[in-house]
Amino acid sequence: MVNTQLAPTGVPAQVPASAAPPQANPAPTRTSRELVKNHEPDAFFFRELENNGILLNAPQIQAVRHGEGPMLILAGAGCGKTTVLAARTAYLLAVRRIPASGILLVTFTSKAASEIKQRIARMPGVSPAAAHAVEARTFHSFALLMLRRNGYKQQILGEFGTQHTIMKMILRRLDPSQTYQPETLLAALSAWKMQGKSADELPDHTDDEAAVRKILLAYEAWKQERSLWDFDDILLQFRRRLDDRLFLKRLQNRYAWLMVDEFQDTNAIQYELVQYLAAAHRNLAVVGDDDQTIYTFNGARQESILEFDKLYPESKIVTLDINYRSDSRILGLGGAIVRHNRMRRPKELKAAGPSGRMPQYIQPSHPEEEAAWVVDHITQQVRNGNAAYRDIAILHRTAGSSRSVLEQLLMRGIPFVQYGSQAVFYDQPLIKPLMDHLRLSLNPRRMESLPGALGPLYVPKEEGHAFILAQERETRKKYPLIHLTRWSRLQPFQQAAVKERIKLIKSLKAMKPAYALQEMRRLFYDKYVQAGDPLVYTQYRDMVLDSLEELESAAARFDTVERFVAYADELSLRHAQMEALKDKNEGDAVQLMTIHRAKGLEFPYVYLIGASEGILPHSTALKEKPPEEMKAARPDEAEEQIYEAALEEERRLAYVAVTRAKERLYISSPAYYHSKPAAPSRFLLEAYGIKHSRSKESPAASSRPASASKQRTR
């Protein structure tokens, strides 16, 4: 049964019980039936829509009817933007008699492109041939189609696994010490290209920059010799092709009507492509919501929407502000959260649905209690017939903040689908080497754990593991790692380090697991993480430290290394079994995902966990000085502006999370996180009128320096 000491309340902790909950205003009920009169020339179109069950509200009608010239459609969460895009396309075809082949509709995913095509085909007055002729594609798909039609025959290196293998090969040749990881180099290259820049423009002002530039240029040269492109190359090459005036003119003449979905997610090069294609006719309609700009780490530019009418002064702005998704109290909370952002276009969503139930809040002592309550509550809702597992989503800010609830789901046998990370916390790349050291302390001949110990010894994993196995076939050792002390590829100091590491591994078994982890971090692991991949540590230092803190919190529940390792191994086994049944369970399973993954989705029941200072908003947005990658992305802005921008993006994340819920919303704010006090998220308090005192770093948000672990006591 649900823990009675954690009975949900109608207001967040620290808010007076008498406080009035936010609530969205009711939406006007008039639709096209009343708003479009029969004598109007286009009435036939709206009557046909109504006969097909599509009743548009006033702002939707405005957007659909818009003709020539630029238009910005501000589409609030759950306000029917896909319906508007499909209906406007049909209006252009049926009423304005625009040739279907002259319409280009750009989306961000293939799934969205397919859905919009299907919706257009079901619109009245649209023939199957016309629906087929409308060009609805992603940026990459459209760019590649145009390049193929103009003789470009390069093969696309689309599989990340293949790219990873190639980068690994380049690293073996240029970086024998394997300082950098293939995946972080590929991510850095992609981020650079999303700005519209090629690899030969990479900076080389520091030794690190020069090393990265050399590796990435070698990777690009390898591709070029074999006529290969990756996905980012497609947009770069298309952008360069647009410098050909005749080529550009042909495209502008062909696609005189351009629509772009999810405009707030466009990166620099996509934004530039849109401007080029629309420059001649300016019949550009973009749909987006600046309140849902949550992908700036992927190059998304909120300015795309905020500055649209500066770039296109003659533009019409239509706000879709009637929400058909959420109950008015859920919607009211979302609006009360996001209105505290300054960098946004003002909008207040109205609720088409009933007032519904108030969002419910809990304040567990810590994430373990939070997870137990959430899974108990979900079990009770399903048992009582109030919901099915598939109706429920658990949303979290970071992978680390989901560890406890994921473990509860696994141990309780609740079917769930996890989006993003495909490994349990203890098997993730950052965590596994530490766990493998603990496993080897219990069984030094646990061969599958040996590779995890090799990385922190700066020994190539594959070659080192192969050498150990070869030596084992000749002479079995109690501690197989000892074979490395006779490997000619290692320097004497490395061989000595192996001996010291074996001594440490022997000692770990007798320690408390949390202290064993602290000792490994103090002696070698934090230094290894920092030196192991400078790109990762520089860009994601706070998240790395957050995950390591989470590991220590998890270990602190256990008295012995043996029990801790047994628990982690049991979770790994259950996770593997769950993955094997994933297709079977997916029809009725709880959805576990980050808030970023949840954007664009909706669920009857939403549990938002970790709504505490230091988690949401995340500690990276609460630092006295913004991280280097934020400063690099905004070189012309003052630190104060960067701080504000980071905090506003966190607030948008909270808004997105809240507005995923249709009927029931449960928000949990753990009082302690990593053994530090954590106040309820300022975003919740602000929504109830409680101002947050300006403190850039709360106790829970602070991350100790890597060296601080040596100050701890047993």
NORUR-V225773 format. One record per run of one state. SS is the DSSP state (H for helix, E for strand, C for the rest). FROM is the first residue (numbers start at 1). TO is the last residue. Records with the same first field share a line. If there is no record, write none. Layout:
BEGIN
SS = FROM-TO / FROM-TO
END
This chain:
BEGIN
C = 1-3 / 7-8 / 10-25 / 27-31 / 36-42 / 52-57 / 66-70 / 76-80 / 95-99 / 108-109 / 122-127 / 134-134 / 150-154 / 157-159 / 175-181 / 195-198 / 202-206 / 226-227 / 230-230 / 242-244 / 255-256 / 261-262 / 266-267 / 279-283 / 289-289 / 293-295 / 299-302 / 307-307 / 312-315 / 321-321 / 324-327 / 339-349 / 352-359 / 363-366 / 384-388 / 397-399 / 413-415 / 419-424 / 428-428 / 443-446 / 456-460 / 475-479 / 487-491 / 509-512 / 533-533 / 556-560 / 581-581 / 589-589 / 599-602 / 609-611 / 613-613 / 616-617 / 622-627 / 634-638 / 659-660 / 669-671 / 674-675 / 678-679 / 681-681 / 688-698 / 702-705 / 712-714
H = 4-6 / 32-35 / 43-51 / 58-65 / 81-94 / 100-102 / 110-121 / 128-133 / 139-149 / 160-174 / 182-194 / 199-201 / 207-225 / 231-241 / 245-254 / 263-265 / 268-278 / 290-292 / 296-298 / 303-306 / 308-311 / 328-338 / 367-383 / 389-391 / 400-412 / 425-427 / 429-442 / 447-455 / 461-474 / 480-486 / 492-508 / 513-532 / 534-555 / 561-580 / 582-588 / 595-598 / 619-621 / 628-633 / 639-658 / 682-687 / 699-701 / 706-711
E = 9-9 / 26-26 / 71-75 / 103-107 / 135-138 / 155-156 / 228-229 / 257-260 / 284-288 / 316-320 / 322-323 / 350-351 / 360-362 / 392-396 / 416-418 / 590-594 / 603-608 / 612-612 / 614-615 / 618-618 / 661-668 / 672-673 / 676-677 / 680-680
END
